[in-house]
Structure formats: C-alpha cells, structure tokens
C-alpha cells in the first residue's frame, strides 16, 4: 500500500464508491467529493499527491470545460499534486488539451481497474520524485546561502559594485 493521499472528484456517487473500493487497497488515504468547488480547501494543506478529477459536473455539459477549468486552478498552485482526468465523454482532442495543460494522464470511463491503478501509481511516483527533487534544491539553496553571506547576487549588481569601486579610486598618471 502506498502512503499517498488521493482526492476523488466525481458528481456520480456510484463512481466515487467504486473508485474508493478499487483504490482502498492501493493508497492509504482517499477523499471523495462530488463537487470540485471543495478542491481549494482540500488542497490548502499541500498534502495531496493526486487528484482524480471528473471533467463534467453540470447536467447537459459534456465538453470537459469544467474539468479543464479545475485542472488549470490545480496546476497553477505552488507544489501542485498530479492530476489525472477521467470522463465518459473523452476524445483525442480533449485528452491532448488536458495533457498540454499539465494533466498527468487521461482516463476514459468505463475504465480498466488494473490500468487505472497503474496510472495512479505512476502519478504517485512522479509526485514523490518531484517533491524529493524540490527538497534537495531547497537544501542546496540553504547550503549555498550559508557559504555566500550576501545571498545570491546578480551580474548586474556585481557590475554596478565594480564600477562604483573604480569610480571611488584615485588614479595617478604614470609617465
């Protein structure tokens, strides 16, 4: 079992229940919600690894625009979780658009359970790798800050400092 947290967002309660049953053996924490408007509050703590997000919530709309709207909001956050989109009304154009906007993957309903689990496990591994790399970069930056007491200095700041130093010097003419 992976020590990951997944938010499941689908307006169909039967789908949420089914997803929970399938994924409960694979992931430690599953949170199911039927409306995406709860996402900002659920993501606030920064402890979510994956959002499995349905793409259509309003009756009669099947163009995926709602899912793309929420995808943009999620990936625009600092340290965003992986987002896997799921829909019964998918086509290649929608999938390509979702992937270009930052989705980790795209699943069409009805899904294959083994394939869905494999997709989410892959997204989880990518999320953990990104977090590990970010932590390493923060550690390296902190170490560099200790070695360079003035922090990072831009080339422009160095150039300005050099010219000020030169301007403050008194030169005598030789010859």
C-alpha positions in Angstrom: 0.0 0.0 0.0 1.3 3.4 -1.0 1.4 6.1 1.7 -0.4 8.6 -0.6 -3.4 10.9 -0.5 -5.8 11.0 -3.4 -8.8 13.2 -3.8 -11.5 11.7 -6.0 -13.8 14.2 -7.6 -16.9 12.9 -9.4 -20.6 14.0 -9.3 -21.7 10.4 -9.6 -21.8 8.9 -6.1 -21.7 5.3 -7.5 -18.5 6.1 -9.3 -17.0 7.6 -6.2 -17.9 4.5 -4.2 -16.5 2.2 -6.8 -13.2 4.2 -7.1 -12.9 4.0 -3.3 -13.4 0.3 -3.3 -10.8 -0.2 -6.0 -8.2 2.2 -4.7 -8.5 1.5 -0.9 -6.1 -1.5 -1.2 -3.6 0.6 -3.1 -3.5 4.0 -1.3 -3.5 5.0 2.3 -5.8 8.0 2.2 -8.8 8.5 -0.2 -11.1 11.5 0.0 -14.2 11.5 -2.2 -16.1 14.7 -3.1 -18.9 15.2 -5.6 -18.3 18.9 -6.3 -15.0 20.4 -7.4 -15.6 23.7 -5.6 -14.3 21.9 -2.5 -10.8 21.5 -4.1 -9.2 24.7 -2.9 -9.9 23.9 0.7 -8.8 20.3 0.3 -5.5 21.3 -1.4 -4.7 24.0 1.2 -2.5 21.8 3.4 -0.3 20.7 0.5 -0.5 17.0 1.5 -2.4 15.7 -1.6 -0.5 13.6 -4.0 -3.1 13.0 -6.7 -6.4 14.5 -7.8 -8.5 12.1 -9.9 -10.9 14.6 -11.5 -14.1 14.1 -13.5 -14.4 16.6 -16.3 -18.2 17.2 -16.4 -20.4 18.3 -13.5 -23.3 20.3 -14.9 -26.1 18.3 -16.4 -26.1 18.6 -20.1 -22.5 19.8 -20.5 -20.2 17.2 -21.8 -17.4 19.2 -23.4 -14.9 18.8 -20.5 -14.5 22.6 -19.9 -15.3 22.3 -16.2 -12.5 19.7 -15.7 -10.1 21.9 -17.7 -11.0 24.9 -15.6 -10.2 23.0 -12.4 -7.1 21.5 -13.9 -5.8 25.0 -14.6 -6.5 26.0 -11.0 -4.8 23.0 -9.5 -1.6 23.0 -11.6 -1.3 26.8 -11.1 -0.8 26.2 -7.3 2.6 26.0 -5.7 3.7 22.4 -5.5 0.6 21.1 -7.2 -0.5 17.4 -6.9 -0.6 15.2 -10.0 -3.9 15.5 -11.8 -5.5 12.6 -13.6 -8.6 13.4 -15.5 -11.5 11.0 -16.0 -14.5 11.3 -18.2 -17.1 9.3 -20.1 -17.1 11.8 -22.9 -13.5 11.9 -23.9 -11.9 12.3 -27.3 -8.4 12.7 -28.5 -8.6 16.5 -28.8 -9.8 16.8 -25.2 -7.1 14.4 -24.0 -4.3 16.3 -25.8 -5.6 19.6 -24.5 -5.6 18.2 -20.9 -2.1 16.9 -21.2 -0.8 20.1 -22.6 -2.3 22.0 -19.7 -0.5 19.8 -17.2 -2.6 16.7 -16.6 -0.6 13.6 -15.6 -2.9 11.3 -17.5 -6.4 11.0 -19.0 -8.7 8.1 -18.4 -12.0 7.3 -20.2 -14.9 5.7 -18.5 -15.6 2.8 -18.2 -12.0 2.2 -17.1 -9.9 -0.9 -16.7 -9.2 -1.3 -12.9 -5.7 -2.6 -13.3 -4.8 0.1 -15.8 -6.3 2.8 -13.6 -4.3 1.6 -10.6 -1.1 1.5 -12.7 -1.8 5.1 -13.9 -2.3 6.4 -10.4 0.7 4.5 -9.0 2.8 6.1 -11.8 1.4 9.6 -11.0 2.2 8.9 -7.3 5.8 8.0 -8.1 6.2 11.1 -10.3 4.8 13.3 -7.5 7.1 11.9 -4.9 10.1 12.3 -7.3 9.2 15.9 -7.9 8.9 16.6 -4.1 12.2 14.8 -3.4 14.0 16.9 -6.0 12.4 20.1 -4.7 13.5 19.3 -1.2 17.0 18.7 -2.5 17.0 22.0 -4.3 15.9 23.8 -1.1 18.6 22.1 0.9 21.3 23.1 -1.7 20.0 26.7 -1.7 20.2 26.8 2.0 23.7 25.5 2.0 24.7 28.0 -0.7 23.2 30.8 1.4 25.5 29.7 4.3 28.5 29.9 2.0 27.6 33.2 0.5 26.7 35.5 3.3 25.1 38.1 1.0 22.9 35.6 -0.7 22.7 35.3 -4.5 24.0 38.4 -6.3 23.1 39.2 -9.9 25.6 40.0 -12.6 24.2 43.5 -12.8 24.7 44.0 -9.1 28.3 42.9 -9.4 29.0 45.1 -12.4 27.5 48.1 -10.6 29.6 47.4 -7.5 32.8 47.1 -9.6 32.1 50.5 -11.4 31.4 52.2 -8.1 34.6 50.9 -6.7 36.6 52.0 -9.7 34.9 55.4 -9.6 35.9 55.8 -5.9 39.6 55.1 -6.6 42.1 57.9 -7.2 44.4 57.2 -10.0 47.7 58.9 -10.7 49.1 59.3 -14.1 52.3 57.5 -14.8 54.7 58.9 -17.4 
